[in-house]
Amino acid sequence: MSIFADINLLFEKREQAKIVLEALSVEAMERDRSRLLLKTRGNELLMGFEAKDKGALRAALNSYLRLVKTADSVL
């Protein structure tokens, strides 16, 4: 059984979404208990999470959203 979560983040500019996507792509690899799919659509960053259990989903969400916040603050 898998658990899914989709998060769409809206940035002011398309370039910002692309920069954050590139920054996260380095970290977005399939792990033992979760994986992340990333893409942009205009100025949106689309994040698709899949995890084997609630704990893995929560950990992935916390990690990647913290990275998004850091990348956004640098911009």
Order of alpha helices (4+ residues) and beta strands (2+ residues): beta-alpha-beta-beta-alpha
